[in-house]
């Protein structure tokens, strides 16, 4: 039951993924130096970088704060990633998997609040993909747009979920450094993970990816390579999470990722992926600096719809540093960032 599934895409997508990675690594040295200096910017230089990112967001009409309902429905995972507390090695973690009826009930609740973006998240659960089809169809019938972030799966599962109504898929690479990737992830290769992103795009999904800032052994030059990769991939959604050492993971003893470098990465994403529909989240790994993520160019936050009794068990990150956001918190982020919330959220309950 715990065997890692081998999920492959057609050879053409694997070749395209290799070419994309190779091309991003061959970028001009001047651009690499510019990115490196920007990632290390502090003080006035950092403020200028953030202002440039906000200006581009404003120019592209991204002055609205997008809100998605993030529902973590399972912490089962068949992988053994070094940075994550949900690794299948972790026998201390109490596992949970919400039932379809429970998921539908939560969908009703967030739809009543006026939220139209549903973000379904899980570990790489081995449960058959058919489980999700009805909740996706249910959300679609309510007029919601469904994003899936549930790992690397089979081509058949991707197609079924797309046919059920899911329109976006997030598959994070975590790093484009082959060495760091192989230390951090199991069950796949970097080029193969990228090939899945390209395959998902061919099915009509809007694709998302992301990296972790501060992974053990990661250099600033590795982050530069990540930025160059995203500049070539041009995803519809892109994120950077700050590394938080989960106490039940292999990386438990490593230091946290740097907040300012993470924020500068957000700004560089906004500046270099200059498009009107780009979604960049300001994530909970920023802790008390989530507002700064918005001030550095992000335009998306999550309303946490995971039931309280299991929320702390979704332990990809260090739990006590991960701040859960309710609607009252989101309203405050909107006011302080100057990003506009739809009127319905201003009236909704906490």
Buried (B, 14 or more C-beta within 10 A) or exposed (E): EEEBEEBBBEEEBBEBBBEBBEEBEEBEEEBBEBBBBBBBBEEEEBEEBBBBBBEBBEEBEBBEBBBBBBBBBBBBBBBBBBBBBBBBBBEEBEBBBBEBEBBBEBBEEBBEBBBBBBBBBBBBBBEEBEBBBBBBBBBBEBEBBBBBBBBBBBBEBBEBBBEBBBBBBBBBBBBBBEEBBEBBBBBBBBBBBBBBBBBBBBBEBBBBBBBBBBBBEBEEEBBBBBBBBBBEBEBBBBBBBBBBBBEBBBBEEBEBBBBBBBBBBBBBBBBBBEEEEBBBBBBBBBBEBBBBBBBBBBBBBBBBBBBEEBBEBBBBBBBEBBBBBEBEBBBEBBEEBEBEBBEEBEEBEE
